[in-house]
Amino acid sequence: MIEIWYAILTFMLIMFVVLEGFDFGAGMLQYLVGKTEAERRLVIAAIGPLWTWHEVWLVGFGGTLMVSFPNVMASAFAGFYLAFFLLLWALVLRGVALEVSGQIAEPLWRTGWHVVFVAANILLAILIGTALGNIVRGVPLAANGKFALDFFTNFSPSGNVGILDWYTVSVAVFVIVIFAAHGATVLVLKTTGPVHDRSLRIASLLWKTILVLLAGITLESWHVRPELFSGMIHQPFGWLGLIAVAGGVAVIFTSLKNGRELSAVIGSGVFIAGLMTAGAAGVFPIMLHSTLAPENSLSAYQNAAAGNGLVIALVWWPLSLIFSVVYVAFIYRHYTGKVKPSEDIQTPY
Amino acid sequence: MEDTLFWSRLQFAFTITYHYLFPQLTMGLAWIIVYFKWRYLRTGDETFGNAARFWARIFGINFAVGVVTGIPMEFQFGTNWAGFTKFSGNLIGQTLAMEGMFAFFLESALIGAMVWGEKRLGPRNHFLTTVGVALGSWASGYFILVTNAFMQHPVGYSVAADGSLRLQSLAAYLLNPWALIMFLHNQCAAVVTGSFVVAAVGALYALRGKHPGQASLFLKTGTLVGLCACFLVATPTGDQQAKMVAKHQPVTLAAMEGRFHGGSNAELNVIGQPDEDQQRIDNPLYLPDALSILAFGHANSSVQGLDDFPKNEWPTNIELLYYAFHIMAGLGTLFILLMIIANIQRWRGRLEKSRGLLWALMLAFPFPYIATTAGWMTAELGRQPWLVFRLFRTSQGVSDVIGGGNVLFTLMGFTGLYFVLGVLYLFLIGREIAHGPQTISSTIKLEVSHD
């Protein structure tokens, strides 16, 4: 039961990162791929009308974490207090900028909101990257299962750590590049003309960069959290994740070369999902690792909600997922294929 | 610790009050838009088509602000109320997750297509999308109200070995009688807000002599729906809600009425200020026996006073609770009067000529917002000093690892950000209303000329 809920949480976080990842990535690249106002609108249109649906995965993740591991949520959310509010504010600004920039066709209004949009997307990528880095590295959990993180201490990833150190900063950089590459790959699929060609060039360049960065991050993670890798190879999900990473990379490179745009997007999603699956399997069952003393770490086994609440939730959770797929299928079939400049850039979507 | 508690309460109160200004209009407008869409689908009359498109644009802007201000709510349970999350996360997380998984997934998948996708979807699917969004917004309301109802009147739980709560029965938790009544009361109030806004825009157009067809339609729909909703808010839903409070939270009822001393033949205060030092109501104007009748059905029923309860169980801010309750009830009564007059005049065919009444309808739209806010303050202040009534105190729920200064900092951040959001919202909505419901949206026309 505990393993199932850990897997469900991982799945929801993966859905959020893969889906919002391309919104964030495409948003970051708005000025690089769009040189005219119409081209920048095309980027917004490519993000499409489902961005709120993507964001709901984060809301669903929060509620599900509360049901299944209330102690972990209590400890982690309070511990990352200020960082969490930065994330929330950036999400507010990103959503507002996306929605209102199209409301008025006035160049200053548009440019102003586009700048807010790009900045918020970059900030969100940094925050999500840092958060993932913190989960792998661990936090200064005391014996009472609580912690409160400073933004930074001495930039060393052991002992009394801060949110930022050389490891979490490098994970943040890695995540920015991944989101940008992922977003560019989706823009290749959804757009035509100059935006398409620029996105293709950026995607090819960034995916090559990612191969180099991946090697670096692997070495750094080995140094910071060695048991990540021993955990990974002892879990079937760890192997699944590693295979997905390798397969994803292969699919991305062959597809981009041969113009198979949809499979490139799928490969990109599989690559990200693979990295996160391997990571989640590697750290299991530790949900929050303590950098002060390993025995302070919060384990899934000791911190899952007891009683039949988890069994009950396992009944409604899959049901809600099926419903959700139905709604999205209903809408998405009207939005497949390339964004049409004539129809779509008139309105925010 | 004391600081953290105070600022965390203020931050939650501020962010939730601000957030709820938007969903109440979303929920209230949703079915009015469905009605316009349905009439348009059946008759093909463009008056209804344009009305639906106009309100859908307002809805879209309103929904966007509602979404972005809603996300911080769920996360504050973890950041500021870690003790509460630990204590009852297994229960309240169920409905918070369900809200995301059932209601938000539905709304968020459909909203973009509802506002902008009429051409892409075609009339029938676009109508279904509107219905889906309406259902999603009401389902979302239900899940949140179940969460709140549990805090007011906990059911369906058991206590685990570590003292935290566990879900015992999902059916009992989801069908909490408190939640059912609160849902009906709250949703009727949301429809009051929606109908007052529709009527106010109709009155504005009628006073300016613009968009005559739309002005009549908005006035007719707004006042008719408004009349029904105003009645339903008061009775049976408001009345039943008050009886529920009388039965399960007698100390709250006593504080809401400023009733310091118990006894039979309890009076209902209409005006007057509670005086905690003297333990009485200053300069009261009251209806004799009315509280006994309303709460328990008989003039000589005994209604407990605050002195029947230990002082550490009294709501922590009796004055504010008293004013909030009386503002809500007073405004609710005035709404019924206004809507009765408006409907009589409309029935006599004189509404659009009575400028005084049109002015009243136009200026009335802020008051439902005040009434709903006061109603929620009544519910939440009345629950104090408990987070979960009689199980868990508010002071136990707050996160103990964050300093008060941090919370004050984030509260100020929200204040600034939400101020900007509010200005932006009023600007965009004002623009839509000034532009009015015309055949082609201004945005589209302007952009075509720019491109």
Contacts between the chains, C-beta under 8 A, distances in Angstrom:
chain1	res1	chain2	res2	distance
A	37	B	450	7.7
A	38	B	451	5.8
A	48	B	112	7.3
A	49	B	111	7.6
A	49	B	112	2.4
A	49	B	113	5.7
A	49	B	116	6.6
A	49	B	117	6.7
A	50	B	108	7.5
A	50	B	109	6.5
A	50	B	112	6.6
A	51	B	112	7.9
A	52	B	67	5.9
A	52	B	104	7.9
A	52	B	107	7.8
A	52	B	108	3.7
A	52	B	111	6.3
A	52	B	112	7.2
A	53	B	105	6.6
A	53	B	108	4.2
A	53	B	109	4.7
A	55	B	67	7.7
A	55	B	71	7.3
A	55	B	108	7.3
A	56	B	100	5.6
A	56	B	104	4.4
A	56	B	105	5.5
A	56	B	108	4.9
A	58	B	71	7.5
A	59	B	71	6.3
A	59	B	74	6.0
A	59	B	99	7.8
A	59	B	100	4.0
A	59	B	104	5.9
A	60	B	97	6.1
A	60	B	100	3.8
A	60	B	101	5.1
A	60	B	104	7.6
A	60	B	105	7.5
A	62	B	74	5.0
A	62	B	75	6.1
A	62	B	78	7.2
A	62	B	96	7.2
A	62	B	97	7.8
A	62	B	100	7.5
A	63	B	74	6.6
A	63	B	93	5.4
A	63	B	94	7.9
A	63	B	96	3.9
A	63	B	97	2.9
A	63	B	98	7.4
A	63	B	99	7.0
A	63	B	100	5.2
A	63	B	101	7.5
A	64	B	93	7.3
A	64	B	97	4.8
A	65	B	93	7.6
A	66	B	77	6.7
A	66	B	78	7.3
A	66	B	85	6.0
A	66	B	89	4.3
A	66	B	90	7.9
A	66	B	92	7.1
A	66	B	93	3.0
A	66	B	96	6.2
A	66	B	97	7.0
A	67	B	89	6.7
A	67	B	90	6.0
A	67	B	93	3.6
A	67	B	94	5.5
A	67	B	97	5.6
A	68	B	93	7.7
A	70	B	85	5.3
A	70	B	86	5.3
A	70	B	88	7.9
A	70	B	89	2.8
A	70	B	90	5.9
A	70	B	93	6.7
A	70	B	164	7.3
A	71	B	86	5.6
A	73	B	77	7.9
A	73	B	78	4.7
A	73	B	82	7.9
A	73	B	85	5.5
A	73	B	89	6.4
A	74	B	78	6.3
A	74	B	82	3.6
A	74	B	83	7.2
A	74	B	85	4.3
A	74	B	86	4.5
A	74	B	89	7.2
A	74	B	399	7.5
A	75	B	82	7.0
A	76	B	78	7.2
A	77	B	75	6.5
A	77	B	77	7.8
A	77	B	78	2.7
A	77	B	79	4.6
A	77	B	82	6.7
A	77	B	85	7.6
A	78	B	78	6.7
A	78	B	79	5.8
A	78	B	80	7.5
A	78	B	82	4.2
A	78	B	399	3.9
A	78	B	401	5.1
A	78	B	402	6.0
A	79	B	401	6.4
A	80	B	79	7.8
A	81	B	79	5.4
A	81	B	399	7.5
A	81	B	401	7.8
A	81	B	402	4.8
A	81	B	406	5.8
A	81	B	410	7.6
A	82	B	406	6.4
A	82	B	409	7.7
A	82	B	410	7.3
A	84	B	75	6.1
A	84	B	78	7.8
A	84	B	79	5.2
A	85	B	72	7.8
A	85	B	79	7.2
A	85	B	410	4.6
A	85	B	413	6.5
A	88	B	71	6.3
A	88	B	72	4.5
A	88	B	75	6.2
A	89	B	413	6.3
A	89	B	417	6.0
A	91	B	68	6.8
A	91	B	71	5.9
A	92	B	68	4.4
A	92	B	69	7.1
A	92	B	71	7.5
A	92	B	72	7.5
A	92	B	417	6.2
A	92	B	421	7.5
A	93	B	417	7.8
A	95	B	64	6.5
A	95	B	67	6.3
A	95	B	68	4.3
A	96	B	64	6.9
A	96	B	65	7.6
A	96	B	68	5.9
A	96	B	421	6.6
A	96	B	424	7.1
A	99	B	60	7.7
A	99	B	61	7.4
A	99	B	64	4.1
A	100	B	61	7.8
A	100	B	64	7.6
A	100	B	424	6.5
A	100	B	428	6.5
A	102	B	443	7.0
A	103	B	61	7.6
A	103	B	428	5.7
A	103	B	431	7.7
A	103	B	443	6.4
A	104	B	431	7.6
A	104	B	443	7.4
A	104	B	446	8.0
A	105	B	443	6.5
A	105	B	446	4.1
A	105	B	447	4.6
A	105	B	450	5.2
A	146	B	400	7.4
A	146	B	401	5.1
A	147	B	401	7.0
A	148	B	401	4.3
A	148	B	402	6.6
A	305	B	89	7.0
A	305	B	90	4.0
A	305	B	166	6.8
A	306	B	160	5.1
A	306	B	161	7.5
A	306	B	166	6.2
A	307	B	90	6.9
A	307	B	158	6.8
A	307	B	160	6.1
A	307	B	166	3.3
A	307	B	167	6.5
A	307	B	168	7.5
A	308	B	166	7.6
A	308	B	167	6.9
A	308	B	168	7.7
A	309	B	90	4.4
A	309	B	91	7.1
A	309	B	94	6.9
A	309	B	166	5.6
A	309	B	167	3.6
A	310	B	90	8.0
A	312	B	94	7.5
A	312	B	167	6.0
A	312	B	170	4.8
A	313	B	94	6.1
A	313	B	97	7.4
A	316	B	98	6.6
A	316	B	101	7.8
A	316	B	170	7.8
A	317	B	97	7.8
A	317	B	101	6.9
A	320	B	98	6.9
A	320	B	101	3.6
A	320	B	102	5.0
A	320	B	105	7.0
A	321	B	101	7.2
A	323	B	102	6.6
A	323	B	105	7.0
A	323	B	106	7.2
A	324	B	101	6.9
A	324	B	105	4.0
A	324	B	106	7.6
A	324	B	109	7.2
A	327	B	105	6.4
A	327	B	106	5.4
A	327	B	109	4.0
A	327	B	110	6.4
A	327	B	132	6.9
A	328	B	105	8.0
A	328	B	109	5.0
A	330	B	109	7.6
A	330	B	110	8.0
A	330	B	125	7.7
A	331	B	109	5.4
A	331	B	110	6.3
A	331	B	112	7.8
A	331	B	113	5.1
A	331	B	117	7.8
A	331	B	129	7.6
A	334	B	113	6.9
A	334	B	117	6.6
A	334	B	120	4.7
A	334	B	121	5.6
A	334	B	125	7.7
A	335	B	120	7.3
A	343	B	119	7.1
A	343	B	120	7.5
A	345	B	447	7.5
A	345	B	451	7.6
A	346	B	443	7.1
A	346	B	444	4.8
A	346	B	447	5.2
A	346	B	448	7.1
A	347	B	116	4.4
A	347	B	443	6.7
A	347	B	444	7.1
A	348	B	116	6.7
A	349	B	112	5.4
A	349	B	116	5.0
A	349	B	117	7.5
